[in-house]
């Protein structure tokens, strides 16, 4: 403790940095503005700012521009649906690219399963290619993907969620 005229100085042995969360990474990346907006609108921002750890497969803006119409209809029908879509992009735990293996199954935060494929063309989560990996936060990691993961993968999902296929 070093006393001065207007306070006390404490000498530390490390630099203090602000906590960075997966939400911070999404919000600060200019190519993830749609994902950031949807996290905010979904009401999941508080949860994803929590302790985690989380692995988020975040679609870039172009992915949302090219998302299939039934998926967009489903996601925009209610906040619960939007949360369901975003939780399908979130895996509990921290999975860095070096933790992923070909044929691996990842269980999402809403209990669905994602399949990892690694081949000469790259790393894929279902059909989405990882285009930027390992954006590390204190509470997890973000991987940027080139497609929105389609939670409506079967006719049963479409019928159950009453989504138009036209």
Protein Blocks (a to p, Z undefined) as FASTA:
>chain_A
ZZdfkbccdddfbdcdddddfklmmmmpmklmmmmmmmmmnopmmmmmmnmjaddddddf
klmmmgcfklmmmmmmpmklmmmmmmmmpcedjddfklpcehiacddfkopacdddddfk
bccehjbccfbghiacfkbccdddfbdcdfblbfklmmmnopafZZ
